[in-house]
Amino acid sequence: MDYYGYTVIKCENIDKLNQIINSWIVLFEVAPDDFSLTGNYMPEEERYEKNLFNKQNVLSQLKALSDICKEAVKKNKYILHNGI
């Protein structure tokens, strides 16, 4: 995926994407209520950023994304990712 540009996820790849998303759901279901993940390296500060997340928010977003995948497969559509 392109962070700042467009990415088209074609029908044949949406099932794979949804399998990955569902694996993330299983992983984050056992996470603590609040957790941190290591982000990008910040060379000016000589450290990695720490990103804080709420488990329920992450699970909600992943489940919504999974629903989008299911709908795209059902309707034989593509998914367009517009970057972050």
Secondary structure in CASP SS format (residue, H / E / C, confidence):
PFRMAT SS
TARGET T0000
AUTHOR 0000-0000-0000
METHOD secondary structure of the structure
MODEL  1
M C 1.00
D C 1.00
Y C 1.00
Y C 1.00
G C 1.00
Y C 1.00
T E 1.00
V E 1.00
I E 1.00
K C 1.00
C H 1.00
E H 1.00
N H 1.00
I H 1.00
D H 1.00
K H 1.00
L H 1.00
N H 1.00
Q H 1.00
I H 1.00
I H 1.00
N H 1.00
S H 1.00
W H 1.00
I H 1.00
V H 1.00
L H 1.00
F H 1.00
E H 1.00
V C 1.00
A C 1.00
P C 1.00
D C 1.00
D E 1.00
F E 1.00
S E 1.00
L E 1.00
T E 1.00
G E 1.00
N E 1.00
Y E 1.00
M E 1.00
P C 1.00
E C 1.00
E C 1.00
E C 1.00
R E 1.00
Y E 1.00
E E 1.00
K E 1.00
N E 1.00
L E 1.00
F E 1.00
N E 1.00
K H 1.00
Q H 1.00
N H 1.00
V H 1.00
L H 1.00
S H 1.00
Q H 1.00
L H 1.00
K H 1.00
A H 1.00
L H 1.00
S H 1.00
D H 1.00
I H 1.00
C H 1.00
K H 1.00
E H 1.00
A H 1.00
V H 1.00
K H 1.00
K C 1.00
N C 1.00
K C 1.00
Y C 1.00
I E 1.00
L E 1.00
H E 1.00
N C 1.00
G C 1.00
I C 1.00
END
